[in-house]
Amino acid sequence: VARRALAFARLGQTEEAKRDLTEFCKFENHPAIRAYVSALVLSYLGHSEEGLKQLDEGVQQHRQDA
């Protein structure tokens, strides 16, 4: 599902990308992986600042895992 979300995002298909990203985040247990994939999807959709902000917040919250 993560790869499909990334593919949709690269194609500019926002609704499909966000739908698959939401589905992916429901089942991915590792917060760093969720943050990374979310940042990539948002960046591909043209929201790189938001994606990087979320990634940075994730790192701050889970500094011990970074």
Accessible surface in RSA format (square Angstrom, percent):
REM  Atomic radii and reference values for relative SASA: ProtOr
REM  Chains: A
REM  Algorithm: Lee & Richards
REM  Probe-radius: 1.40
REM  Slices: 20
REM RES _ NUM      All-atoms   Total-Side   Main-Chain    Non-polar    All polar
REM                ABS   REL    ABS   REL    ABS   REL    ABS   REL    ABS   REL
RES VAL A   1    83.18  54.7  43.79  39.6  39.39  94.9  44.79  38.9  38.40 104.1
RES ALA A   2    18.89  17.4  17.46  26.9   1.43   3.3  17.46  24.6   1.43   3.8
RES ARG A   3   207.42  87.1 201.98 103.0   5.44  13.0  74.86 102.3 132.56  80.3
RES ARG A   4   120.91  50.8 114.64  58.4   6.27  14.9  46.66  63.8  74.25  45.0
RES ALA A   5     0.00   0.0   0.00   0.0   0.00   0.0   0.00   0.0   0.00   0.0
RES LEU A   6    34.82  19.4  34.82  24.9   0.00   0.0  34.82  24.5   0.00   0.0
RES ALA A   7    49.49  45.5  42.73  65.9   6.77  15.4  48.91  68.9   0.59   1.6
RES PHE A   8    42.75  21.4  42.75  26.5   0.00   0.0  42.75  25.9   0.00   0.0
RES ALA A   9     0.58   0.5   0.00   0.0   0.58   1.3   0.00   0.0   0.58   1.5
RES ARG A  10   167.47  70.3 133.84  68.2  33.63  80.1  31.00  42.4 136.47  82.7
RES LEU A  11   128.44  71.5  98.38  70.4  30.06  75.6 103.46  72.7  24.99  67.2
RES GLY A  12    51.83  63.9   0.00   N/A  51.83  63.9  27.71  76.1  24.12  54.0
RES GLN A  13    71.79  40.1  66.37  48.5   5.42  12.9  22.59  48.1  49.20  37.3
RES THR A  14    57.61  41.0  54.20  54.9   3.41   8.1  33.64  45.2  23.97  36.2
RES GLU A  15   145.36  83.5 135.59 102.6   9.77  23.3  52.57 101.7  92.79  75.8
RES GLU A  16    58.71  33.7  58.68  44.4   0.04   0.1  11.73  22.7  46.98  38.4
RES ALA A  17     0.00   0.0   0.00   0.0   0.00   0.0   0.00   0.0   0.00   0.0
RES LYS A  18    92.25  45.0  90.67  55.6   1.58   3.8  47.02  42.3  45.23  48.2
RES ARG A  19   137.75  57.8 127.83  65.2   9.92  23.6  77.29 105.6  60.46  36.6
RES ASP A  20     3.01   2.1   3.01   3.0   0.00   0.0   0.00   0.0   3.01   3.0
RES LEU A  21    20.76  11.6  20.76  14.8   0.00   0.0  20.76  14.6   0.00   0.0
RES THR A  22    79.54  56.6  74.06  75.1   5.48  13.1  52.81  70.9  26.73  40.4
RES GLU A  23    64.77  37.2  64.43  48.7   0.35   0.8  20.36  39.4  44.41  36.3
RES PHE A  24    26.71  13.4  23.33  14.5   3.38   8.8  26.44  16.0   0.26   0.8
RES CYS A  25    41.47  31.4  31.10  34.7  10.38  24.4  20.12  51.0  21.35  23.0
RES LYS A  26   140.63  68.6 102.72  63.0  37.91  90.3  66.34  59.7  74.29  79.1
RES PHE A  27   146.78  73.4 126.39  78.3  20.40  53.1 129.97  78.8  16.82  48.1
RES GLU A  28    41.88  24.0  35.20  26.6   6.68  15.9   4.18   8.1  37.69  30.8
RES ASN A  29   135.90  93.7 115.48 111.6  20.42  49.2  35.17  84.7 100.72  97.4
RES HIS A  30    79.61  43.5  77.13  53.6   2.48   6.4  54.06  55.7  25.55  29.7
RES PRO A  31    35.76  26.1  31.75  28.9   4.01  14.6  32.36  26.7   3.40  21.1
RES ALA A  32    49.87  45.9  38.97  60.1  10.90  24.8  46.93  66.1   2.94   7.8
RES ILE A  33    80.69  45.9  79.36  59.1   1.32   3.2  80.69  58.1   0.00   0.0
RES ARG A  34    73.26  30.8  73.05  37.2   0.21   0.5  11.94  16.3  61.32  37.2
RES ALA A  35    17.33  15.9  10.59  16.3   6.74  15.3  17.03  24.0   0.30   0.8
RES TYR A  36   121.80  56.9 121.80  69.3   0.00   0.0  85.21  64.0  36.59  45.1
RES VAL A  37    10.97   7.2  10.97   9.9   0.00   0.0  10.97   9.5   0.00   0.0
RES SER A  38    12.79  10.8  12.79  17.1   0.00   0.0   4.97  10.6   7.81  10.9
RES ALA A  39     5.58   5.1   5.31   8.2   0.27   0.6   5.58   7.9   0.00   0.0
RES LEU A  40    47.98  26.7  47.71  34.1   0.27   0.7  47.98  33.7   0.00   0.0
RES VAL A  41     0.09   0.1   0.09   0.1   0.00   0.0   0.09   0.1   0.00   0.0
RES LEU A  42    13.84   7.7  13.84   9.9   0.00   0.0  13.84   9.7   0.00   0.0
RES SER A  43    38.96  32.9  25.50  34.0  13.46  31.0  18.34  39.1  20.62  28.9
RES TYR A  44    89.63  41.8  64.08  36.5  25.54  66.5  42.63  32.0  47.00  57.9
RES LEU A  45    25.29  14.1   1.41   1.0  23.88  60.0   5.50   3.9  19.79  53.3
RES GLY A  46    64.44  79.5   0.00   N/A  64.44  79.5  34.68  95.2  29.77  66.7
RES HIS A  47    82.85  45.3  76.47  53.1   6.38  16.3  52.03  53.6  30.82  35.9
RES SER A  48    51.85  43.8  50.70  67.7   1.15   2.7  20.34  43.3  31.51  44.1
RES GLU A  49   150.99  86.7 142.82 108.0   8.17  19.5  57.72 111.6  93.27  76.1
RES GLU A  50    84.23  48.4  77.66  58.8   6.57  15.6  32.11  62.1  52.12  42.6
RES GLY A  51     0.00   0.0   0.00   N/A   0.00   0.0   0.00   0.0   0.00   0.0
RES LEU A  52   107.44  59.8 103.90  74.3   3.54   8.9 104.27  73.2   3.17   8.5
RES LYS A  53   132.49  64.6 124.91  76.6   7.58  18.0  74.52  67.1  57.97  61.7
RES GLN A  54    71.84  40.2  66.87  48.9   4.97  11.8  23.69  50.4  48.15  36.5
RES LEU A  55    49.50  27.6  49.50  35.4   0.00   0.0  49.50  34.8   0.00   0.0
RES ASP A  56    81.55  57.1  77.75  77.4   3.80   9.0  21.64  50.9  59.91  59.7
RES GLU A  57    78.69  45.2  76.51  57.9   2.18   5.2  33.91  65.6  44.79  36.6
RES GLY A  58    16.57  20.4   0.00   N/A  16.57  20.4  14.01  38.4   2.56   5.7
RES VAL A  59    57.43  37.8  53.47  48.4   3.96   9.5  56.73  49.3   0.70   1.9
RES GLN A  60    95.26  53.3  77.14  56.4  18.12  43.1  36.49  77.7  58.77  44.6
RES GLN A  61   132.28  74.0 102.36  74.8  29.93  71.3  38.20  81.3  94.08  71.4
RES HIS A  62    54.82  30.0  54.17  37.7   0.65   1.7  38.77  40.0  16.05  18.7
RES ARG A  63   141.40  59.4 133.61  68.1   7.78  18.5  63.58  86.9  77.82  47.2
RES GLN A  64   143.81  80.4 103.03  75.3  40.78  97.1  67.83 144.4  75.99  57.6
RES ASP A  65    81.29  56.9  48.14  47.9  33.15  78.4  13.77  32.4  67.52  67.3
RES ALA A  66    95.03  87.4  23.39  36.1  71.65 163.0  60.77  85.6  34.26  90.8
END  Absolute sums over single chains surface
CHAIN  1 A     4647.9       3916.9        731.0       2466.1       2181.8
END  Absolute sums over all chains
TOTAL          4647.9       3916.9        731.0       2466.1       2181.8
